[in-house]
């Protein structure tokens, strides 16, 4: 049974045939959008939908028997999200087949409203808020949710044995600037109907916002690591203050390097615990995340980055002790540029959060040279959604960062840090005896430094004690390990926030 048969009434075929339909069609749409003034969708949700909360919104499900391709024995399935809660922007969705392109018409009767008291008639005349994709990654007999597009330009994916955590975005504009952030939206999608033997799903997206329009091609490859290949072409309507490419959005509330403000039985609560960067000069950098007391923005300048990602390195249940939320199963997301991105910086934004319900971590690439208004700007990258085989440096990596006052020190205003390095067995040998290279910026004074072999883990522990000179300013600390003249670890790059 085809998409058109089960999805309700559909518009007629467009003149474009599937064989002629490609990325350039979407790019032309984006260029025409950018040539005209931005038009914000004029949609006001009724109170019954606008006042839904997280739990009630997710009770509204697309009926399985109405799912496209359900009875066609295809490897992928798709279904749709209704408008409601925060999701008030309409999204047009099309199917591309060998016969042409059809729009999927919204049908409120295709949804099961669960125990909510929403009148299906309140959805009449509205449109979808997004869609999800299913594919059998955990079991050959069941199609699991592997990808969602929902809200603004957000999307997130899952590999085998993973649970949803951090998200990616199509584009970030003026993030953390005083002028305020602009959130582009995907306003239309084209989903290519797969063949029975396909292991990939191709999706096109059209993005729009007050100062930008863009065309996107997504190629989804589910698996142990689910991979999303992204090809994008942007057109700016007007100049922007900051253009964030390949943005990732996550949550950090507390962990081993930052104790909770209030009592919590869990040792850690976060979707990601660090930013990893493979710089253009082949240096690997690890920046532990935090929930700062005030907005904290840091950046790492480089040319032609090899990759960057928000990673979840703590992978044991005992790291979190949460049998419901299972933070140890949240994926890491690794961005791998295709071709060369030139000069720019990986920027990390950390936002104060009162609890774990807010995504307060953002990382993205900022090119040094911004495209001129109306000019095409092309780039491409791959996002890996990982758990069991996270992208890691070849040598020793930072396993954890511990913060606090050691038992040997009386209170004197100093700060103690312990950094554990782990990695290949030959680099954990006690005979190696690595040396630590530590640098502290002008606002800090290093009081003690000690390197020992951690017999319990087999790795190495670097212990530091330092004095912060001006409590109102941050301190930046860097450390790496060497054996002889050879670097054998990634660079631990730490920001001690203002007190």
C-alpha positions as CSV (number, residue, x, y, z in Angstrom):
1,X,0.0,0.0,0.0
2,X,1.5,3.4,-1.0
3,X,2.0,6.6,0.8
4,X,-1.0,8.2,-0.9
5,X,-3.4,5.4,0.0
6,X,-2.8,5.5,3.7
7,X,-2.0,9.1,4.5
8,X,-5.4,10.5,3.6
9,X,-6.4,12.9,0.9
10,X,-3.4,14.1,-1.1
11,X,-2.8,16.9,-3.5
12,X,-2.3,16.0,-7.2
13,X,1.1,15.3,-8.6
14,X,3.3,18.3,-9.1
15,X,4.8,18.8,-12.6
16,X,8.2,17.8,-11.4
17,X,9.0,14.1,-11.9
18,X,10.9,12.1,-9.3
19,X,13.7,11.4,-11.7
20,X,14.2,15.2,-12.2
21,X,13.8,16.1,-8.6
22,X,17.1,16.8,-6.8
23,X,18.9,19.2,-4.5
24,X,18.9,22.0,-7.1
25,X,15.1,22.1,-7.0
26,X,15.2,22.9,-3.3
27,X,18.1,25.3,-3.8
28,X,16.1,27.3,-6.3
29,X,13.3,27.5,-3.8
30,X,15.7,28.8,-1.2
31,X,17.1,31.4,-3.5
32,X,13.7,32.7,-4.4
33,X,12.8,32.9,-0.7
34,X,15.9,34.9,0.1
35,X,15.1,37.3,-2.8
36,X,11.8,38.3,-1.1
37,X,11.0,39.7,2.3
38,X,10.5,37.2,5.1
39,X,6.9,36.2,5.7
40,X,6.2,34.8,9.1
41,X,3.5,32.1,9.2
42,X,0.3,33.5,10.5
43,X,-0.8,30.6,12.8
44,X,-2.4,30.9,16.2
45,X,-3.0,27.6,18.0
46,X,-6.2,27.2,20.0
47,X,-5.6,27.2,23.8
48,X,-6.3,23.5,24.0
49,X,-3.3,22.8,21.9
50,X,-1.1,25.7,23.1
51,X,-1.6,24.8,26.8
52,X,-0.5,21.1,26.4
53,X,2.6,20.2,28.5
54,X,5.3,17.7,27.6
55,X,3.4,14.6,28.8
56,X,0.1,15.5,27.3
57,X,1.6,16.5,23.9
58,X,3.4,13.2,23.6
59,X,0.2,11.3,24.3
60,X,-1.0,12.3,20.9
61,X,0.2,9.7,18.5
62,X,-0.2,9.0,14.8
63,X,-2.3,5.9,14.4
64,X,-0.2,2.9,13.3
65,X,-2.6,1.8,10.6
66,X,-2.3,5.3,9.0
67,X,1.5,5.2,8.9
68,X,2.7,5.5,5.3
69,X,4.5,2.4,3.9
70,X,3.2,0.3,6.9
71,X,1.9,-2.4,4.6
72,X,4.4,-2.0,1.8
73,X,7.1,-4.1,3.4
74,X,9.6,-1.3,3.1
75,X,12.6,-1.0,5.5
76,X,11.6,2.5,6.7
77,X,8.4,3.9,8.1
78,X,7.4,7.5,8.8
79,X,4.7,9.1,10.8
80,X,3.9,12.7,11.9
81,X,3.7,15.1,14.8
82,X,0.6,17.2,15.4
83,X,0.8,21.0,16.2
84,X,0.7,21.8,19.9
85,X,2.7,22.8,23.0
86,X,5.8,24.7,21.8
87,X,5.3,23.5,18.2
88,X,3.1,26.0,16.5
89,X,5.0,26.5,13.2
90,X,3.4,24.6,10.3
91,X,5.5,22.1,8.3
92,X,4.6,21.0,4.8
93,X,5.6,17.4,4.0
94,X,5.8,15.8,0.6
95,X,6.5,12.3,-0.7
96,X,8.7,11.8,-3.8
97,X,8.1,8.6,-5.8
98,X,8.9,7.4,-9.3
99,X,5.6,9.0,-10.5
100,X,6.3,12.4,-9.0
101,X,5.9,14.6,-5.9
102,X,2.8,14.6,-3.7
103,X,2.0,16.7,-0.7
104,X,0.7,14.8,2.4
105,X,-2.4,16.5,3.5
106,X,-2.9,16.9,7.2
107,X,-5.8,14.8,8.6
108,X,-6.7,15.3,12.3
109,X,-8.5,11.9,12.3
110,X,-5.2,10.1,11.8
111,X,-4.2,10.9,15.4
112,X,-4.9,9.1,18.6
113,X,-5.3,11.6,21.4
114,X,-4.9,9.2,24.3
115,X,-6.3,10.6,27.6
116,X,-5.9,14.2,26.5
117,X,-9.2,16.2,26.2
118,X,-8.2,17.7,22.9
119,X,-11.1,17.9,20.5
120,X,-9.8,16.6,17.1
121,X,-11.8,19.4,15.5
122,X,-9.4,21.9,17.0
123,X,-6.7,20.7,14.6
124,X,-8.8,21.2,11.5
125,X,-7.2,23.5,9.0
126,X,-3.7,23.2,10.7
127,X,-0.6,21.3,9.5
128,X,2.0,19.0,10.8
129,X,4.7,20.1,13.3
130,X,7.2,17.5,12.1
131,X,7.8,13.8,11.5
132,X,9.7,10.8,12.7
133,X,11.4,7.9,10.9
134,X,11.5,4.3,12.0
135,X,13.9,1.5,11.1
136,X,14.9,-1.8,12.7
137,X,18.2,-1.0,14.4
138,X,17.7,-3.0,17.6
139,X,15.7,-6.0,16.3
140,X,15.0,-7.3,12.8
141,X,11.3,-7.7,13.8
142,X,10.6,-4.2,15.0
143,X,11.0,-0.8,13.5
144,X,12.6,1.6,16.1
145,X,12.4,5.3,16.1
146,X,15.7,6.5,14.6
147,X,15.1,10.1,13.6
148,X,12.8,13.0,14.3
149,X,12.5,16.5,12.9
150,X,10.4,18.6,15.3
151,X,10.6,22.3,16.2
152,X,12.5,25.0,14.4
153,X,15.4,23.4,12.6
154,X,16.0,20.7,15.3
155,X,16.6,17.1,14.5
156,X,18.0,14.2,16.5
157,X,18.8,10.6,15.7
158,X,19.4,7.2,17.5
159,X,21.7,4.3,16.9
160,X,21.5,0.8,18.3
161,X,20.8,0.7,22.1
162,X,20.6,4.5,22.4
163,X,18.0,6.8,24.0
164,X,17.3,10.4,22.9
165,X,19.5,13.0,24.4
166,X,21.2,15.9,22.5
167,X,19.9,17.4,19.3
168,X,21.3,18.9,16.1
169,X,20.0,21.9,14.2
170,X,20.1,23.0,10.7
171,X,21.5,26.5,11.4
172,X,22.2,28.8,14.4
173,X,22.1,32.6,13.9
174,X,23.4,35.1,16.5
175,X,23.5,32.6,19.3
176,X,24.3,34.3,22.7
177,X,24.5,37.7,21.2
178,X,23.0,40.7,23.0
179,X,20.7,41.4,19.9
180,X,19.0,38.0,20.5
181,X,19.1,34.7,18.7
182,X,17.2,34.0,15.5
183,X,15.8,30.5,15.2
184,X,15.4,29.4,11.6
185,X,12.7,26.8,10.8
186,X,12.4,24.0,8.4
187,X,9.1,24.9,6.6
188,X,8.9,22.0,4.1
189,X,10.3,18.5,3.6
190,X,10.5,16.1,0.7
191,X,10.8,12.4,1.7
192,X,12.0,10.0,-1.0
193,X,10.1,6.7,-0.9
194,X,12.7,4.0,-0.4
195,X,13.0,0.7,-2.2
196,X,12.6,-2.6,-0.4
197,X,16.4,-3.2,-0.3
198,X,17.4,0.4,0.7
199,X,19.4,0.9,3.9
200,X,19.4,4.7,3.5
201,X,16.6,7.3,3.5
202,X,16.9,10.6,1.6
203,X,15.2,13.7,2.8
204,X,15.2,17.2,1.5
205,X,14.4,20.3,3.6
206,X,13.7,23.9,3.0
207,X,14.7,26.3,5.8
208,X,13.5,29.9,6.3
209,X,14.0,32.7,8.8
210,X,14.0,36.5,8.8
211,X,17.6,36.7,7.6
212,X,18.3,33.4,5.9
213,X,16.9,30.7,3.6
214,X,18.5,27.4,2.9
215,X,18.3,24.1,1.0
216,X,19.3,20.8,2.7
217,X,19.8,17.2,1.7
218,X,19.9,14.6,4.4
219,X,20.9,11.0,3.9
220,X,20.0,8.9,6.9
221,X,21.9,5.6,7.5
222,X,20.7,3.9,10.7
223,X,22.9,1.3,12.4
224,X,25.1,0.8,15.5
225,X,26.2,4.4,14.8
226,X,23.4,6.2,13.0
227,X,24.9,8.6,10.4
228,X,23.3,11.7,8.8
229,X,25.1,13.1,5.8
230,X,24.1,16.8,5.3
231,X,24.5,18.9,2.2
232,X,23.5,22.6,2.6
233,X,23.3,25.7,0.5
234,X,22.5,29.0,2.4
235,X,21.3,32.4,1.1
236,X,21.3,35.3,3.5
237,X,18.7,38.0,3.1
238,X,20.7,40.4,5.3
239,X,23.9,40.3,7.2
240,X,24.1,38.4,10.4
241,X,26.3,38.9,13.5
242,X,27.2,35.2,13.9
243,X,26.6,32.2,11.6
244,X,26.7,28.9,13.5
245,X,27.1,25.9,11.2
246,X,26.4,22.3,12.1
247,X,25.0,23.3,15.6
248,X,24.6,20.7,18.4
249,X,22.4,21.4,21.4
250,X,22.6,19.4,24.7
251,X,22.1,19.5,28.5
252,X,24.5,19.6,31.4
253,X,23.1,20.0,34.9
254,X,25.8,18.5,37.2
255,X,28.4,15.8,37.2
256,X,31.7,14.6,38.6
257,X,33.3,18.0,37.9
258,X,30.5,20.0,39.3
259,X,28.4,19.1,42.4
260,X,24.6,19.7,42.4
261,X,23.4,22.8,44.2
262,X,20.6,20.9,45.9
263,X,20.7,17.3,47.2
264,X,20.3,14.7,44.5
265,X,20.8,11.0,44.9
266,X,22.2,10.8,41.3
267,X,26.0,11.3,40.8
268,X,25.5,13.0,37.5
269,X,22.7,14.4,35.3
270,X,23.7,15.3,31.7
271,X,23.2,14.4,28.1
272,X,26.8,15.3,27.3
273,X,29.8,15.8,29.5
274,X,32.4,17.4,27.2
275,X,33.2,19.1,23.9
276,X,35.7,17.2,21.8
277,X,37.6,18.9,19.0
278,X,40.0,17.5,16.4
279,X,41.8,20.7,15.3
280,X,43.1,21.4,11.9
281,X,46.7,21.0,13.2
282,X,45.8,17.5,14.4
283,X,45.6,18.5,18.1
284,X,42.8,16.9,20.1
285,X,41.1,19.1,22.7
286,X,38.7,18.1,25.5
287,X,36.6,20.7,27.2
288,X,34.5,19.5,30.2
289,X,31.0,21.0,30.3
290,X,29.5,22.9,33.2
291,X,26.3,24.6,34.3
292,X,27.7,28.0,34.9
293,X,26.4,30.7,37.2
294,X,26.4,33.1,34.3
295,X,26.6,32.9,30.5
296,X,29.9,31.4,29.5
297,X,31.1,31.6,25.9
298,X,34.5,30.1,24.8
299,X,35.9,29.4,21.4
300,X,38.7,27.4,19.7
301,X,40.2,28.9,16.6
302,X,41.5,26.7,13.8
303,X,41.6,26.2,10.1
304,X,39.9,23.2,8.4
305,X,38.8,21.4,11.5
306,X,38.8,17.6,11.3
307,X,35.7,17.3,13.5
308,X,34.0,18.3,16.8
309,X,31.3,16.9,18.9
310,X,29.4,17.0,22.2
311,X,30.2,13.7,23.8
312,X,28.9,11.5,26.6
313,X,32.0,9.6,27.8
314,X,30.5,8.4,31.1
315,X,28.9,5.1,30.0
316,X,28.1,3.1,33.2
317,X,24.7,3.0,34.9
318,X,26.5,3.7,38.2
319,X,27.6,7.1,36.8
320,X,24.0,8.3,36.9
321,X,21.9,5.8,39.0
322,X,18.7,6.8,37.1
323,X,16.8,3.7,35.9
324,X,14.1,5.8,34.2
325,X,16.1,8.4,32.2
326,X,19.2,6.2,31.5
327,X,21.6,9.0,30.8
328,X,24.4,6.4,30.1
329,X,22.5,5.5,26.9
330,X,22.3,9.0,25.5
331,X,24.3,9.3,22.3
332,X,27.3,11.4,21.5
333,X,27.1,13.5,18.3
334,X,30.3,13.9,16.2
335,X,30.4,16.4,13.3
336,X,32.8,15.6,10.5
337,X,33.2,18.3,7.8
338,X,33.4,17.3,4.2
339,X,36.0,19.1,2.1
340,X,37.6,22.0,3.8
341,X,35.8,24.6,5.9
342,X,38.6,27.1,6.0
343,X,39.4,29.4,8.9
344,X,37.0,29.9,11.8
345,X,36.3,28.7,15.3
346,X,34.4,26.1,17.2
347,X,32.3,28.0,19.7
348,X,30.9,26.6,22.9
349,X,28.0,28.3,24.7
350,X,27.1,27.3,28.3
351,X,23.9,28.8,29.7
352,X,22.9,28.7,33.4
353,X,20.0,26.3,34.0
354,X,17.9,25.8,37.1
355,X,17.2,22.2,36.3
356,X,17.7,19.3,33.8
357,X,14.7,20.2,31.6
358,X,16.6,22.9,29.6
359,X,19.1,22.4,26.8
360,X,21.8,24.8,28.0
361,X,24.8,23.7,25.9
362,X,25.4,24.7,22.3
363,X,28.4,24.1,20.0
364,X,28.8,25.0,16.4
365,X,31.3,26.1,13.7
366,X,31.6,29.9,13.0
367,X,33.4,30.7,9.7
368,X,35.7,33.7,9.7
369,X,34.3,34.9,6.4
370,X,30.5,35.2,6.2
371,X,28.7,34.9,2.9
372,X,27.5,38.1,1.3
373,X,23.7,38.6,1.2
374,X,22.0,36.8,-1.7
375,X,25.2,34.8,-2.5
376,X,25.1,31.0,-2.4
377,X,27.1,29.5,0.5
378,X,27.7,25.7,0.2
379,X,29.0,23.3,2.8
380,X,28.6,19.7,3.8
381,X,29.2,17.5,6.8
382,X,28.4,14.2,8.5
383,X,26.9,13.7,11.9
384,X,27.6,10.4,13.8
385,X,25.2,9.5,16.6
386,X,27.4,7.2,18.7
387,X,27.5,5.2,21.9
388,X,29.6,2.1,21.9
389,X,32.3,3.4,19.5
390,X,32.6,7.1,20.2
391,X,35.1,9.0,18.1
392,X,38.2,9.4,20.3
393,X,41.8,10.5,20.0
394,X,44.4,7.9,19.3
395,X,46.3,8.3,22.5
396,X,45.2,8.9,26.1
397,X,41.9,10.6,26.6
398,X,40.3,12.4,29.6
399,X,38.1,9.9,31.4
400,X,36.8,12.3,34.0
401,X,37.5,15.7,35.7
402,X,37.0,15.9,39.5
403,X,36.6,19.2,41.3
404,X,36.8,20.0,45.0
405,X,39.1,20.3,47.9
406,X,41.3,17.3,48.6
407,X,41.4,15.8,52.1
408,X,45.0,16.9,52.7
409,X,44.3,20.6,52.5
410,X,42.8,22.9,55.1
411,X,40.4,25.5,53.7
412,X,42.6,28.2,52.2
413,X,40.6,29.4,49.1
414,X,42.5,27.1,46.8
415,X,40.8,24.9,44.2
416,X,41.8,21.2,43.6
417,X,41.3,19.4,40.4
418,X,41.9,15.7,39.4
419,X,42.1,14.7,35.8
420,X,42.1,11.0,34.9
421,X,43.6,10.0,31.6
422,X,42.9,6.5,30.1
423,X,43.6,4.9,26.7
424,X,45.5,2.2,24.9
425,X,47.1,-0.4,27.2
426,X,50.6,0.4,26.1
427,X,50.1,4.0,27.3
428,X,48.7,2.9,30.7
429,X,51.8,0.9,31.6
430,X,53.4,2.1,34.9
431,X,56.8,1.9,33.1
432,X,55.8,4.8,30.8
433,X,56.1,7.5,33.4
434,X,54.5,10.4,31.4
435,X,55.1,14.0,32.2
436,X,52.3,16.6,32.4
437,X,52.6,19.9,30.7
438,X,50.3,22.3,32.6
439,X,49.6,26.0,31.9
440,X,47.4,28.4,33.9
441,X,46.4,31.8,32.7
442,X,47.3,35.1,34.4
443,X,44.3,34.9,36.8
444,X,45.5,31.7,38.4
445,X,48.6,30.5,40.4
446,X,49.5,26.9,40.3
447,X,50.3,25.7,43.8
448,X,50.7,21.9,43.4
449,X,51.0,19.4,40.6
450,X,51.3,15.7,40.9
451,X,51.1,12.8,38.4
452,X,50.5,9.2,39.6
453,X,49.6,5.9,38.1
454,X,46.0,5.0,39.0
455,X,46.3,1.4,39.9
456,X,42.5,1.1,40.2
457,X,41.8,2.0,36.6
458,X,45.1,1.4,35.0
459,X,45.3,5.0,33.8
460,X,47.0,8.2,35.0
461,X,45.8,10.8,37.4
462,X,46.9,14.4,37.2
463,X,46.2,16.3,40.5
464,X,46.3,20.1,40.5
465,X,45.8,22.7,43.2
466,X,45.7,26.4,42.3
467,X,44.8,29.8,43.6
468,X,42.4,32.1,41.8
469,X,43.7,35.6,42.0
470,X,40.5,37.5,41.1
471,X,37.4,35.6,42.2
472,X,35.2,37.6,39.7
473,X,37.1,36.3,36.7
474,X,37.5,32.9,35.2
475,X,40.7,30.9,35.0
476,X,41.7,28.9,31.9
477,X,43.9,25.8,32.5
478,X,45.4,23.4,29.9
479,X,47.2,20.1,30.4
480,X,48.5,17.3,28.3
481,X,50.8,14.3,28.8
482,X,54.1,13.6,27.1
483,X,56.5,10.7,27.0
484,X,59.9,12.0,26.1
485,X,59.4,14.4,23.2
486,X,56.1,12.8,22.0
487,X,52.6,13.9,23.0
488,X,50.6,10.9,24.1
489,X,47.3,12.5,25.2
490,X,44.6,14.9,24.1
491,X,44.7,18.4,25.6
492,X,42.5,18.9,28.6
493,X,41.2,22.5,28.4
494,X,39.3,23.6,31.5
495,X,37.6,26.8,32.4
496,X,37.2,27.5,36.1
497,X,34.2,29.9,36.1
498,X,34.1,33.1,38.2
499,X,33.3,32.4,41.8
